[in-house]
Amino acid sequence: MSAAALEARGLTLVYGSGETAVRALDGVDFQANAGEIQALMGPSGSGKTTLLMILGCLLHPTAGEVRVEGQLVAGLPNPALARLRLQRMGFIFQSYNLFPALTAAENVQVALELKGHDLGEAPALLELVGLGGRLHNFPRQLSGGEKQRVAIARALAGAPPILLADEPTAALDSINGRAVVKLLAQLAHEQRRAVVVVTHDPRVGDLADRIVHIEDGRIQC
């Protein structure tokens, strides 16, 4: 039976006040389970990335609550939130966010060092994502798909049980995009991670265990 890694109840986020107020999220309930990959889909401006940021403890909701592995996030001081993100979550972004002056291995080592892990774990993480032969290549020497795989390896540093990805295939061609989605699904299923992917990409939906549609800040199904 799947265990809840992330739970959200009644999430509402309002920007501004009065007549100019914008309701980015409106009473959203959400759950992400260990061992599953879940796709958050919907039109631009629907609230997908906002929801991901709240689930990742990067943004505070106006109302509602988030629990990470059963722990209520509300009320935690900023240092405790930072530790929670660092130890329990891995983040993957569309733009890769790699350090251009560092090799693939060194980019992963940055995350390992922040999490207090052995820097020698970097080769194994890159091997896991199929880049065992690219340890010493700089980002400029890697394809878009390879850069995203380095970003995934970095997100895996410290073995976080939760992976949150924001449009991870948007900058990739069809072959590399599908390969990245298959890798994320494999990580969810084989390593019992909860993987949540914000996307417009139907390739993600094809391989996701669950699809959640968001529109106008509300869950549609």
MDTraj code that builds the backbone (N, CA, C; nanometers):
import mdtraj as md
import numpy as np

residues = "MET SER ALA ALA ALA LEU GLU ALA ARG GLY LEU THR LEU VAL TYR GLY SER GLY GLU THR ALA VAL ARG ALA LEU ASP GLY VAL ASP PHE GLN ALA ASN ALA GLY GLU ILE GLN ALA LEU MET GLY PRO SER GLY SER GLY LYS THR THR LEU LEU MET ILE LEU GLY CYS LEU LEU HIS PRO THR ALA GLY GLU VAL ARG VAL GLU GLY GLN LEU VAL ALA GLY LEU PRO ASN PRO ALA LEU ALA ARG LEU ARG LEU GLN ARG MET GLY PHE ILE PHE GLN SER TYR ASN LEU PHE PRO ALA LEU THR ALA ALA GLU ASN VAL GLN VAL ALA LEU GLU LEU LYS GLY HIS ASP LEU GLY GLU ALA PRO ALA LEU LEU GLU LEU VAL GLY LEU GLY GLY ARG LEU HIS ASN PHE PRO ARG GLN LEU SER GLY GLY GLU LYS GLN ARG VAL ALA ILE ALA ARG ALA LEU ALA GLY ALA PRO PRO ILE LEU LEU ALA ASP GLU PRO THR ALA ALA LEU ASP SER ILE ASN GLY ARG ALA VAL VAL LYS LEU LEU ALA GLN LEU ALA HIS GLU GLN ARG ARG ALA VAL VAL VAL VAL THR HIS ASP PRO ARG VAL GLY ASP LEU ALA ASP ARG ILE VAL HIS ILE GLU ASP GLY ARG ILE GLN CYS".split()
xyz = np.array([
    [0.0845, -0.1193, 0.0000],
    [0.0000, 0.0000, 0.0000],
    [0.0878, 0.1239, 0.0000],
    [0.0537, 0.2235, -0.0829],
    [0.1330, 0.3448, -0.0938],
    [0.1218, 0.4280, 0.0331],
    [0.2335, 0.4869, 0.0742],
    [0.2350, 0.5731, 0.1921],
    [0.2426, 0.7175, 0.1473],
    [0.1671, 0.8053, 0.2155],
    [0.1649, 0.9462, 0.1783],
    [0.2967, 1.0120, 0.2153],
    [0.3629, 1.0715, 0.1191],
    [0.4842, 1.1478, 0.1445],
    [0.4515, 1.2963, 0.1595],
    [0.3551, 1.3419, 0.0812],
    [0.3091, 1.4812, 0.0862],
    [0.1577, 1.4824, 0.0937],
    [0.1043, 1.5669, 0.1807],
    [-0.0405, 1.5854, 0.1887],
    [-0.0711, 1.7336, 0.2014],
    [-0.1693, 1.7773, 0.1277],
    [-0.2148, 1.9156, 0.1369],
    [-0.3666, 1.9160, 0.1506],
    [-0.4164, 2.0028, 0.2375],
    [-0.5601, 2.0128, 0.2594],
    [-0.6030, 2.1590, 0.2557],
    [-0.6982, 2.1870, 0.1701],
    [-0.7595, 2.3194, 0.1648],
    [-0.6656, 2.4323, 0.1289],
    [-0.5659, 2.4041, 0.0444],
    [-0.4677, 2.5083, 0.0109],
    [-0.5308, 2.6217, -0.0681],
    [-0.5143, 2.7414, -0.0165],
    [-0.5601, 2.8624, -0.0842],
    [-0.4463, 2.9628, -0.0811],
    [-0.4243, 3.0281, -0.1923],
    [-0.3242, 3.1345, -0.1985],
    [-0.3855, 3.2529, -0.2705],
    [-0.3879, 3.3674, -0.2028],
    [-0.4449, 3.4901, -0.2581],
    [-0.3358, 3.5954, -0.2644],
    [-0.3180, 3.6524, -0.3824],
    [-0.2270, 3.7642, -0.4001],
    [-0.3078, 3.8929, -0.3992],
    [-0.2604, 3.9926, -0.3250],
    [-0.3296, 4.1212, -0.3219],
    [-0.4509, 4.1171, -0.2307],
    [-0.5322, 4.2215, -0.2389],
    [-0.6511, 4.2307, -0.1541],
    [-0.7583, 4.3125, -0.2244],
    [-0.8794, 4.3028, -0.1706],
    [-0.9910, 4.3805, -0.2250],
    [-1.0260, 4.3411, -0.3669],
    [-1.0608, 4.4379, -0.4471],
    [-1.1053, 4.4115, -0.5843],
    [-0.9930, 4.3617, -0.6737],
    [-0.8689, 4.3866, -0.6347],
    [-0.7555, 4.3448, -0.7186],
    [-0.6989, 4.2098, -0.6748],
    [-0.7597, 4.1461, -0.5769],
    [-0.7082, 4.0183, -0.5269],
    [-0.7147, 3.9106, -0.6356],
    [-0.6114, 3.8291, -0.6409],
    [-0.6044, 3.7176, -0.7351],
    [-0.5922, 3.5889, -0.6546],
    [-0.6835, 3.4948, -0.6800],
    [-0.6832, 3.3669, -0.6080],
    [-0.6073, 3.2654, -0.6941],
    [-0.4795, 3.2441, -0.6617],
    [-0.3958, 3.1532, -0.7398],
    [-0.4311, 3.0076, -0.7130],
    [-0.4651, 2.9750, -0.5886],
    [-0.5138, 2.8428, -0.5517],
    [-0.6403, 2.8609, -0.4692],
    [-0.7337, 2.7672, -0.4863],
    [-0.8645, 2.7841, -0.4224],
    [-0.9112, 2.6520, -0.3609],
    [-0.8682, 2.6257, -0.2371],
    [-0.9141, 2.5083, -0.1649],
    [-0.8656, 2.3771, -0.2210],
    [-0.7372, 2.3677, -0.2520],
    [-0.6816, 2.2487, -0.3165],
    [-0.6453, 2.1413, -0.2142],
    [-0.6908, 2.0200, -0.2399],
    [-0.6467, 1.9009, -0.1663],
    [-0.5562, 1.8198, -0.2585],
    [-0.4491, 1.7662, -0.2017],
    [-0.3511, 1.6958, -0.2854],
    [-0.2767, 1.5938, -0.2002],
    [-0.2394, 1.4831, -0.2634],
    [-0.1592, 1.3815, -0.1948],
    [-0.0611, 1.3197, -0.2929],
    [0.0618, 1.3035, -0.2489],
    [0.1647, 1.2344, -0.3278],
    [0.2148, 1.1166, -0.2461],
    [0.2195, 1.0006, -0.3094],
    [0.2535, 0.8773, -0.2399],
    [0.3917, 0.8256, -0.2777],
    [0.4564, 0.7610, -0.1828],
    [0.5827, 0.6940, -0.2103],
    [0.5601, 0.5857, -0.3148],
    [0.6526, 0.5766, -0.4097],
    [0.6430, 0.4744, -0.5131],
    [0.5605, 0.5136, -0.6333],
    [0.5184, 0.6405, -0.6412],
    [0.4349, 0.6868, -0.7531],
    [0.4934, 0.8116, -0.8175],
    [0.4718, 0.8235, -0.9481],
    [0.4988, 0.9479, -1.0192],
    [0.3654, 1.0097, -1.0560],
    [0.3505, 1.1360, -1.0228],
    [0.2251, 1.2060, -1.0433],
    [0.2483, 1.3293, -1.1301],
    [0.1623, 1.3510, -1.2277],
    [0.1730, 1.4658, -1.3171],
    [0.0692, 1.5708, -1.2788],
    [0.1147, 1.6950, -1.2635],
    [0.0256, 1.8090, -1.2441],
    [0.0139, 1.8799, -1.3782],
    [-0.1048, 1.8778, -1.4356],
    [-0.1231, 1.9319, -1.5697],
    [-0.2341, 2.0359, -1.5690],
    [-0.2242, 2.1296, -1.6632],
    [-0.3235, 2.2335, -1.6761],
    [-0.2676, 2.3477, -1.7581],
    [-0.3517, 2.4422, -1.7998],
    [-0.3047, 2.5544, -1.8816],
    [-0.2122, 2.6467, -1.8037],
    [-0.1404, 2.7309, -1.8759],
    [-0.0535, 2.8299, -1.8123],
    [-0.1370, 2.9187, -1.7197],
    [-0.0832, 2.9454, -1.6010],
    [-0.1544, 3.0291, -1.5058],
    [-0.2594, 2.9562, -1.4249],
    [-0.2626, 2.8230, -1.4354],
    [-0.3671, 2.7467, -1.3668],
    [-0.3372, 2.7236, -1.2192],
    [-0.2107, 2.7417, -1.1781],
    [-0.1733, 2.7202, -1.0390],
    [-0.0810, 2.6035, -1.0166],
    [-0.0344, 2.5389, -1.1244],
    [0.0504, 2.4190, -1.1106],
    [0.1798, 2.4484, -1.0346],
    [0.2543, 2.5463, -1.0827],
    [0.3826, 2.5772, -1.0206],
    [0.3630, 2.6350, -0.8815],
    [0.2585, 2.7121, -0.8618],
    [0.2285, 2.7643, -0.7282],
    [0.2074, 2.6501, -0.6302],
    [0.1306, 2.5496, -0.6707],
    [0.1080, 2.4340, -0.5852],
    [0.2389, 2.3621, -0.5566],
    [0.3225, 2.3449, -0.6579],
    [0.4508, 2.2766, -0.6384],
    [0.5379, 2.3527, -0.5391],
    [0.5386, 2.4842, -0.5479],
    [0.6201, 2.5662, -0.4577],
    [0.5710, 2.5563, -0.3136],
    [0.4401, 2.5469, -0.2951],
    [0.3870, 2.5309, -0.1591],
    [0.4191, 2.3919, -0.1064],
    [0.4037, 2.2891, -0.1912],
    [0.4384, 2.1531, -0.1496],
    [0.5859, 2.1429, -0.1133],
    [0.6694, 2.2185, -0.1832],
    [0.8133, 2.2182, -0.1575],
    [0.8561, 2.3128, -0.0467],
    [0.7596, 2.3695, 0.0247],
    [0.7878, 2.4583, 0.1382],
    [0.8672, 2.5825, 0.0963],
    [0.8470, 2.6253, -0.0266],
    [0.9112, 2.7465, -0.0772],
    [0.8174, 2.8658, -0.0764],
    [0.6900, 2.8397, -0.0524],
    [0.5876, 2.9437, -0.0534],
    [0.4847, 2.9085, 0.0527],
    [0.4386, 3.0091, 0.1262],
    [0.3396, 2.9863, 0.2314],
    [0.1988, 3.0126, 0.1770],
    [0.1034, 2.9225, 0.2031],
    [-0.0336, 2.9465, 0.1579],
    [-0.1047, 3.0490, 0.2458],
    [-0.2078, 3.1096, 0.1898],
    [-0.2926, 3.1997, 0.2681],
    [-0.3755, 3.1196, 0.3678],
    [-0.4185, 3.0016, 0.3260],
    [-0.4962, 2.9128, 0.4126],
    [-0.4673, 2.7689, 0.3731],
    [-0.4998, 2.6755, 0.4635],
    [-0.4762, 2.5347, 0.4382],
    [-0.3483, 2.4868, 0.5031],
    [-0.3189, 2.3582, 0.4877],
    [-0.2023, 2.2997, 0.5529],
    [-0.1309, 2.2010, 0.4621],
    [-0.0014, 2.1859, 0.4879],
    [0.0836, 2.0888, 0.4183],
    [0.1506, 2.0015, 0.5227],
    [0.1527, 1.8719, 0.4961],
    [0.2267, 1.7780, 0.5803],
    [0.3296, 1.7057, 0.4936],
    [0.4514, 1.6993, 0.5435],
    [0.5601, 1.6277, 0.4773],
    [0.5903, 1.5044, 0.5610],
    [0.5609, 1.3874, 0.5041],
    [0.5759, 1.2610, 0.5762],
    [0.5077, 1.2682, 0.7134],
    [0.3902, 1.3267, 0.7142],
    [0.3100, 1.3356, 0.8348],
    [0.3365, 1.4558, 0.9221],
    [0.4461, 1.5281, 0.8958],
    [0.4816, 1.6428, 0.9790],
    [0.4146, 1.7690, 0.9264],
    [0.3426, 1.8373, 1.0140],
    [0.2778, 1.9623, 0.9772],
    [0.3827, 2.0702, 0.9572],
    [0.3780, 2.1362, 0.8417],
    [0.4794, 2.2358, 0.8068],
    [0.4512, 2.3702, 0.8718],
    [0.3245, 2.4050, 0.8853],
    [0.2874, 2.5358, 0.9399],
    [0.3485, 2.5558, 1.0778],
    [0.4069, 2.6726, 1.0978],
    [0.4647, 2.7053, 1.2277],
    [0.6120, 2.6720, 1.2414],
    [0.6666, 2.5946, 1.1476],
    [0.8094, 2.5651, 1.1550],
    [0.8896, 2.6916, 1.1241],
    [0.9927, 2.7219, 1.2025],
    [1.0763, 2.8385, 1.1713],
    [1.1536, 2.8157, 1.0424],
    [1.1995, 2.9233, 0.9823],
    [1.2675, 2.9137, 0.8527],
    [1.3874, 2.8178, 0.8534],
    [1.4711, 2.8163, 0.9578],
    [1.5827, 2.7199, 0.9568],
    [1.5346, 2.5749, 0.9528],
    [1.4252, 2.5451, 1.0230],
    [1.3712, 2.4089, 1.0219],
    [1.3130, 2.3748, 0.8855],
    [1.2492, 2.4722, 0.8209],
    [1.1967, 2.4497, 0.6855],
    [1.3104, 2.4233, 0.5879],
    [1.4182, 2.4991, 0.6023],
    [1.5334, 2.4800, 0.5142],
    [1.5922, 2.3406, 0.5320],
    [1.6015, 2.2933, 0.6567],
    [1.6525, 2.1583, 0.6813],
    [1.5597, 2.0533, 0.6220],
    [1.4286, 2.0759, 0.6349],
    [1.3307, 1.9823, 0.5801],
    [1.3464, 1.9702, 0.4289],
    [1.3573, 2.0834, 0.3615],
    [1.3765, 2.0819, 0.2159],
    [1.5060, 2.0113, 0.1793],
    [1.6119, 2.0427, 0.2517],
    [1.7441, 1.9892, 0.2192],
    [1.7496, 1.8381, 0.2375],
    [1.6874, 1.7882, 0.3434],
    [1.7000, 1.6472, 0.3785],
    [1.5941, 1.5585, 0.3139],
    [1.4759, 1.6119, 0.2868],
    [1.3647, 1.5274, 0.2442],
    [1.3210, 1.5499, 0.1005],
    [1.3729, 1.6538, 0.0339],
    [1.3254, 1.6878, -0.1003],
    [1.4396, 1.7103, -0.1975],
    [1.4144, 1.6752, -0.3221],
    [1.5035, 1.7082, -0.4314],
    [1.4263, 1.7862, -0.5358],
    [1.4852, 1.8937, -0.5887],
    [1.4169, 1.9817, -0.6833],
    [1.4831, 1.9735, -0.8206],
    [1.4000, 1.9646, -0.9245],
    [1.4466, 1.9564, -1.0633],
    [1.3748, 2.0649, -1.1422],
    [1.4505, 2.1457, -1.2169],
    [1.3927, 2.2596, -1.2874],
    [1.4151, 2.2496, -1.4380],
    [1.3329, 2.3208, -1.5112],
    [1.3416, 2.3232, -1.6569],
    [1.4776, 2.3737, -1.7042],
    [1.5316, 2.4733, -1.6353],
    [1.6539, 2.5401, -1.6819],
    [1.7820, 2.4752, -1.6289],
    [1.7704, 2.3585, -1.5652],
    [1.8825, 2.2781, -1.5154],
    [1.9522, 2.3416, -1.3942],
    [1.9841, 2.4722, -1.4031],
    [2.0504, 2.5441, -1.2929],
    [2.1837, 2.4805, -1.2535],
    [2.2598, 2.4359, -1.3535],
    [2.3928, 2.3819, -1.3269],
    [2.4946, 2.4953, -1.3182],
    [2.6024, 2.4716, -1.2430],
    [2.7117, 2.5677, -1.2367],
    [2.8010, 2.5462, -1.3591],
    [2.8104, 2.6447, -1.4494],
    [2.8823, 2.6237, -1.5756],
    [3.0308, 2.5973, -1.5591],
    [3.0916, 2.6453, -1.4502],
    [3.2358, 2.6285, -1.4311],
    [3.2708, 2.4979, -1.3610],
    [3.1685, 2.4165, -1.3274],
    [3.1921, 2.2900, -1.2589],
    [3.1586, 2.1732, -1.3509],
    [3.2299, 2.0632, -1.3347],
    [3.2004, 1.9425, -1.4114],
    [3.0698, 1.8801, -1.3629],
    [3.0254, 1.7781, -1.4348],
    [2.9035, 1.7078, -1.3942],
    [2.9186, 1.6541, -1.2523],
    [3.0317, 1.5900, -1.2246],
    [3.0547, 1.5347, -1.0908],
    [3.0591, 1.6434, -0.9855],
    [3.1229, 1.7537, -1.0167],
    [3.1344, 1.8630, -0.9195],
    [2.9988, 1.9276, -0.8921],
    [2.9123, 1.9354, -0.9942],
    [2.7778, 1.9886, -0.9722],
    [2.7009, 1.9022, -0.8726],
    [2.7169, 1.7722, -0.8832],
    [2.6504, 1.6811, -0.7893],
    [2.7152, 1.6907, -0.6513],
    [2.8462, 1.7089, -0.6482],
    [2.9167, 1.7176, -0.5205],
    [2.8742, 1.8390, -0.4390],
    [2.8348, 1.9463, -0.5055],
    [2.7858, 2.0647, -0.4330],
    [2.6672, 2.0263, -0.3445],
    [2.5726, 1.9511, -0.4023],
    [2.4554, 1.9087, -0.3256],
    [2.4942, 1.8102, -0.2156],
    [2.5857, 1.7201, -0.2460],
    [2.6303, 1.6242, -0.1446],
    [2.6946, 1.6952, -0.0260],
    [2.7749, 1.7957, -0.0552],
    [2.8414, 1.8699, 0.0523],
    [2.7394, 1.9438, 0.1386],
    [2.6410, 2.0069, 0.0754],
    [2.5370, 2.0785, 0.1500],
    [2.4602, 1.9851, 0.2433],
    [2.4438, 1.8604, 0.2010],
    [2.3662, 1.7641, 0.2789],
    [2.4522, 1.6802, 0.3726],
    [2.5835, 1.7098, 0.3749],
    [2.6717, 1.6403, 0.4665],
    [2.7039, 1.4984, 0.4261],
    [2.6988, 1.4700, 0.2959],
    [2.7275, 1.3348, 0.2477],
    [2.8657, 1.3293, 0.1832],
    [2.9152, 1.2080, 0.1671],
    [3.0462, 1.1831, 0.1081],
    [3.0466, 1.2285, -0.0378],
    [3.1432, 1.3133, -0.0740],
    [3.1525, 1.3618, -0.2114],
    [3.1785, 1.2482, -0.3087],
    [3.2319, 1.1382, -0.2577],
    [3.2594, 1.0232, -0.3424],
    [3.1350, 0.9527, -0.3935],
    [3.0174, 0.9943, -0.3481],
    [2.8931, 0.9343, -0.3966],
    [2.8533, 0.9859, -0.5349],
    [2.9161, 1.0946, -0.5803],
    [2.8771, 1.1574, -0.7068],
    [2.8848, 1.0622, -0.8267],
    [2.9932, 0.9850, -0.8454],
    [2.9983, 0.8954, -0.9617],
    [2.8832, 0.7958, -0.9661],
    [2.8468, 0.7405, -0.8507],
    [2.7375, 0.6427, -0.8479],
    [2.6045, 0.7081, -0.8848],
    [2.5834, 0.8306, -0.8414],
    [2.4596, 0.9010, -0.8754],
    [2.4530, 0.9300, -1.0256],
    [2.5647, 0.9687, -1.0831],
    [2.5670, 0.9948, -1.2272],
    [2.5555, 0.8646, -1.3061],
    [2.6105, 0.7578, -1.2549],
    [2.5940, 0.6264, -1.3184],
    [2.4465, 0.5870, -1.3176],
    [2.3780, 0.6165, -1.2092],
    [2.2368, 0.5827, -1.1957],
    [2.1527, 0.6481, -1.3044],
    [2.1899, 0.7691, -1.3453],
    [2.1126, 0.8398, -1.4484],
    [2.1737, 0.8229, -1.5869],
    [2.2678, 0.7295, -1.6004],
    [2.3237, 0.6977, -1.7306],
    [2.4363, 0.7869, -1.7770],
    [2.5034, 0.8546, -1.6829],
    [2.6117, 0.9467, -1.7204],
    [2.7448, 0.9077, -1.6559],
    [2.7637, 0.7793, -1.6350],
    [2.8878, 0.7341, -1.5738],
    [3.0118, 0.7706, -1.6534],
    [2.9963, 0.7906, -1.7830],
    [3.1094, 0.8263, -1.8668],
    [3.1268, 0.9752, -1.8894],
    [3.0471, 1.0569, -1.8192],
    [3.0513, 1.2026, -1.8417],
    [3.0870, 1.2792, -1.7147],
    [3.1529, 1.2129, -1.6218],
    [3.1816, 1.2748, -1.4919],
    [3.2577, 1.4055, -1.5035],
    [3.3505, 1.4116, -1.5958],
    [3.4422, 1.5251, -1.6016],
    [3.4047, 1.6264, -1.7107],
    [3.2875, 1.6103, -1.7694],
    [3.2423, 1.7053, -1.8707],
    [3.1751, 1.8252, -1.8058],
    [3.1989, 1.9411, -1.8648],
    [3.1337, 2.0628, -1.8191],
    [2.9966, 2.0751, -1.8869],
    [2.9047, 2.1528, -1.8293],
    [2.7718, 2.1667, -1.8894],
    [2.7748, 2.2041, -2.0372],
    [2.8695, 2.2872, -2.0787],
    [2.8763, 2.3284, -2.2195],
    [2.9084, 2.2107, -2.3115],
    [2.9606, 2.1029, -2.2551],
    [2.9966, 1.9841, -2.3333],
    [2.8866, 1.8776, -2.3317],
    [2.7734, 1.9094, -2.2705],
    [2.6641, 1.8137, -2.2564],
    [2.5425, 1.8575, -2.3380],
    [2.4662, 1.7605, -2.3838],
    [2.3403, 1.7912, -2.4521],
    [2.2362, 1.8339, -2.3489],
    [2.1225, 1.8824, -2.3982],
    [2.0159, 1.9221, -2.3074],
    [1.9680, 1.8070, -2.2208],
    [1.9527, 1.6905, -2.2816],
    [1.9098, 1.5734, -2.2053],
    [2.0114, 1.5336, -2.1005],
    [2.1404, 1.5451, -2.1339],
    [2.2449, 1.5105, -2.0379],
    [2.2493, 1.6113, -1.9230],
    [2.2303, 1.7399, -1.9548],
    [2.2263, 1.8405, -1.8482],
    [2.1119, 1.8117, -1.7515],
    [1.9966, 1.7742, -1.8059],
    [1.8835, 1.7453, -1.7185],
    [1.9117, 1.6225, -1.6329],
    [1.9828, 1.5263, -1.6873],
    [2.0184, 1.4077, -1.6086],
    [2.1163, 1.4434, -1.4964],
    [2.2077, 1.5347, -1.5229],
    [2.2948, 1.5830, -1.4153],
    [2.2111, 1.6495, -1.3065],
    [2.1130, 1.7287, -1.3487],
    [2.0248, 1.7957, -1.2522],
    [1.9467, 1.6938, -1.1696],
    [1.9058, 1.5849, -1.2321],
    [1.8345, 1.4794, -1.1592],
    [1.9293, 1.4107, -1.0612],
    [2.0521, 1.3812, -1.1063],
    [2.1508, 1.3200, -1.0163],
    [2.1757, 1.4098, -0.8959],
    [2.1852, 1.5381, -0.9198],
    [2.2046, 1.6338, -0.8094],
    [2.0851, 1.6317, -0.7142],
    [1.9638, 1.6243, -0.7701],
    [1.8440, 1.6191, -0.6861],
    [1.8392, 1.4924, -0.6021],
    [1.9059, 1.3862, -0.6484],
    [1.9076, 1.2586, -0.5765],
    [2.0117, 1.2546, -0.4650],
    [2.0970, 1.3560, -0.4579],
    [2.1991, 1.3594, -0.3536],
    [2.1335, 1.3538, -0.2161],
    [2.1851, 1.2665, -0.1325],
    [2.1281, 1.2517, 0.0004],
    [2.0054, 1.1641, 0.0067],
    [1.9664, 1.1050, -0.1051],
    [1.8529, 1.0120, -0.1129],
    [1.7230, 1.0693, -0.0580],
    [1.6786, 1.1867, -0.1064],
    [1.5520, 1.2418, -0.0576],
    [1.4348, 1.1553, -0.1034],
    [1.3364, 1.1349, -0.0187],
    [1.2221, 1.0516, -0.0571],
    [1.1225, 1.1213, -0.1479],
    [1.1379, 1.2532, -0.1644],
    [1.0433, 1.3315, -0.2444],
    [1.1196, 1.4057, -0.3538],
    [1.0745, 1.3917, -0.4791],
    [1.1310, 1.4664, -0.5916],
    [1.0226, 1.5546, -0.6504],
    [1.0521, 1.6834, -0.6651],
    [0.9585, 1.7800, -0.7218],
    [1.0218, 1.8392, -0.8467],
    [0.9523, 1.8265, -0.9591],
    [1.0081, 1.8703, -1.0876],
    [0.9145, 1.9695, -1.1549],
    [0.9689, 2.0819, -1.1993],
    [0.8907, 2.1863, -1.2657],
    [0.9287, 2.1913, -1.4135],
    [0.8421, 2.1380, -1.4981],
    [0.8617, 2.1360, -1.6441],
    [0.9988, 2.0802, -1.6831],
    [1.0351, 1.9621, -1.6348],
    [1.1708, 1.9114, -1.6588],
    [1.1991, 1.8717, -1.8024],
    [1.0966, 1.8581, -1.8877],
    [1.1199, 1.8173, -2.0266],
    [1.0943, 1.9298, -2.1265],
    [1.0604, 2.0484, -2.0779],
    [1.0167, 2.1554, -2.1677],
    [1.1240, 2.1966, -2.2677],
    [1.2517, 2.1884, -2.2270],
    [1.3606, 2.2326, -2.3154],
    [1.4232, 2.1170, -2.3930],
    [1.3604, 1.9993, -2.3880],
    [1.4209, 1.8809, -2.4486],
    [1.3451, 1.8363, -2.5730],
    [1.4173, 1.7704, -2.6652],
    [1.3516, 1.7124, -2.7813],
    [1.2752, 1.5869, -2.7392],
    [1.2028, 1.5276, -2.8328],
    [1.1128, 1.4175, -2.7979],
    [1.1873, 1.2974, -2.7405],
    [1.3041, 1.2643, -2.7973],
    [1.3781, 1.1465, -2.7504],
    [1.4311, 1.1690, -2.6090],
    [1.4970, 1.2838, -2.5881],
    [1.5518, 1.3120, -2.4558],
    [1.4415, 1.3346, -2.3540],
    [1.3328, 1.3981, -2.3963],
    [1.2222, 1.4223, -2.3047],
    [1.1621, 1.2931, -2.2537],
    [1.1398, 1.1993, -2.3444],
    [1.0817, 1.0724, -2.3019],
    [1.1793, 0.9942, -2.2141],
    [1.3079, 1.0023, -2.2439],
    [1.4075, 0.9326, -2.1624],
    [1.4090, 0.9865, -2.0194],
    [1.3962, 1.1182, -2.0054],
    [1.3942, 1.1788, -1.8721],
    [1.2691, 1.1370, -1.7963],
    [1.1551, 1.1344, -1.8640],
    [1.0304, 1.0922, -1.7984],
    [1.0406, 0.9467, -1.7531],
    [1.0956, 0.8604, -1.8381],
    [1.1111, 0.7192, -1.8016],
    [1.2032, 0.7048, -1.6807],
    [1.3076, 0.7876, -1.6753],
    [1.3990, 0.7838, -1.5621],
    [1.3266, 0.8239, -1.4334],
    [1.2460, 0.9302, -1.4395],
    [1.1726, 0.9743, -1.3208],
    [1.0736, 0.8670, -1.2748],
    [1.0072, 0.8024, -1.3702],
    [0.9146, 0.6946, -1.3349],
    [0.9886, 0.5783, -1.2711],
    [1.1057, 0.5464, -1.3244],
    [1.1873, 0.4380, -1.2690],
    [1.2290, 0.4697, -1.1261],
    [1.2695, 0.5941, -1.1013],
    [1.3103, 0.6336, -0.9673],
    [1.1939, 0.6228, -0.8688],
    [1.0744, 0.6582, -0.9155],
    [0.9565, 0.6469, -0.8290],
    [0.9272, 0.5022, -0.7960],
    [0.9252, 0.4184, -0.8978],
    [0.8806, 0.2806, -0.8789],
    [0.9851, 0.1924, -0.8114],
    [1.1105, 0.2059, -0.8532],
    [1.2134, 0.1147, -0.8033],
    [1.2733, 0.1596, -0.6710],
    [1.2710, 0.2907, -0.6440],
    [1.3315, 0.3409, -0.5211],
    [1.2284, 0.3963, -0.4230],
    [1.1013, 0.3743, -0.4528],
    [0.9926, 0.4129, -0.3621],
    [0.9960, 0.5617, -0.3280],
    [1.0214, 0.6432, -0.4283],
    [1.0174, 0.7881, -0.4082],
    [0.8813, 0.8423, -0.4519],
    [0.8417, 0.9513, -0.3923],
    [0.7241, 1.0241, -0.4387],
    [0.7730, 1.1298, -0.5373],
    [0.7269, 1.1213, -0.6618],
    [0.7720, 1.2126, -0.7669],
    [0.6513, 1.2916, -0.8174],
    [0.6625, 1.4235, -0.8115],
    [0.5563, 1.5119, -0.8598],
    [0.6146, 1.5985, -0.9704],
    [0.5507, 1.5959, -1.0879],
    [0.6020, 1.6667, -1.2049],
    [0.4978, 1.7642, -1.2562],
    [0.5308, 1.8921, -1.2554],
    [0.4483, 1.9935, -1.3213],
    [0.4847, 1.9936, -1.4688],
    [0.3847, 1.9849, -1.5554],
    [0.4172, 1.9689, -1.6969],
    [0.3004, 2.0032, -1.7883],
    [0.3355, 2.0394, -1.9115],
    [0.2400, 2.0450, -2.0225],
    [0.2607, 1.9251, -2.1152],
    [0.3601, 1.8425, -2.0846],
    [0.4099, 1.7408, -2.1760],
    [0.3263, 1.6128, -2.1664],
    [0.2598, 1.5726, -2.2742],
    [0.1808, 1.4492, -2.2683],
    [0.2649, 1.3253, -2.2438],
    [0.3958, 1.3314, -2.2726],
    [0.4827, 1.2167, -2.2452],
    [0.4865, 1.1866, -2.0962],
    [0.4781, 1.2902, -2.0132],
    [0.4756, 1.2686, -1.8692],
    [0.3448, 1.2005, -1.8300],
    [0.2348, 1.2497, -1.8869],
    [0.1054, 1.1895, -1.8567],
    [0.0981, 1.0434, -1.8958],
    [0.1639, 1.0090, -2.0067],
    [0.1615, 0.8698, -2.0534],
    [0.2260, 0.7739, -1.9538],
    [0.3261, 0.8219, -1.8805],
    [0.4016, 0.7351, -1.7900],
    [0.3692, 0.7596, -1.6428],
    [0.2823, 0.8551, -1.6135],
    [0.2482, 0.8858, -1.4747],
    [0.1504, 0.7835, -1.4189],
    [0.1608, 0.7588, -1.2901],
    [0.0642, 0.6719, -1.2226],
    [-0.0682, 0.7444, -1.2008],
    [-0.0584, 0.8756, -1.1810],
    [-0.1780, 0.9569, -1.1635],
    [-0.1581, 1.0910, -1.2322],
    [-0.2669, 1.1444, -1.2848],
    [-0.2658, 1.2781, -1.3447],
    [-0.3660, 1.3639, -1.2695],
    [-0.3201, 1.4814, -1.2274],
    [-0.4078, 1.5779, -1.1607],
    [-0.4174, 1.7011, -1.2503],
    [-0.5381, 1.7365, -1.2883],
    [-0.5610, 1.8539, -1.3725],
    [-0.6008, 1.9726, -1.2850],
    [-0.5344, 2.0833, -1.3094],
    [-0.5647, 2.2061, -1.2357],
    [-0.6079, 2.3139, -1.3350],
    [-0.7095, 2.3875, -1.2998],
    [-0.7548, 2.4996, -1.3812],
    [-0.8141, 2.6052, -1.2888],
    [-0.7724, 2.7309, -1.3104],
    [-0.8201, 2.8430, -1.2288],
    [-0.8012, 2.8169, -1.0792],
    [-0.6898, 2.7514, -1.0456],
    [-0.6574, 2.7291, -0.9063],
    [-0.7333, 2.6198, -0.8377],
    [-0.8076, 2.5390, -0.9137],
    [-0.8865, 2.4307, -0.8546],
    [-0.8515, 2.2984, -0.9207],
    [-0.8539, 2.1923, -0.8423],
    [-0.8356, 2.0584, -0.8954],
    [-0.9619, 2.0194, -0.9724],
    [-0.9423, 1.9730, -1.0967],
    [-1.0567, 1.9358, -1.1823],
    [-1.0873, 1.7884, -1.1748],
    [-0.9876, 1.7039, -1.1517],
    [-1.0114, 1.5612, -1.1394],
    [-0.8901, 1.4950, -1.0774],
])
top = md.Topology()
chain = top.add_chain()
for i, resn in enumerate(residues, 1):
    res = top.add_residue(resn, chain, resSeq=i)
    for name in ("N", "CA", "C"):
        top.add_atom(name, md.element.get_by_symbol(name[0]), res)
traj = md.Trajectory(xyz[None], top)
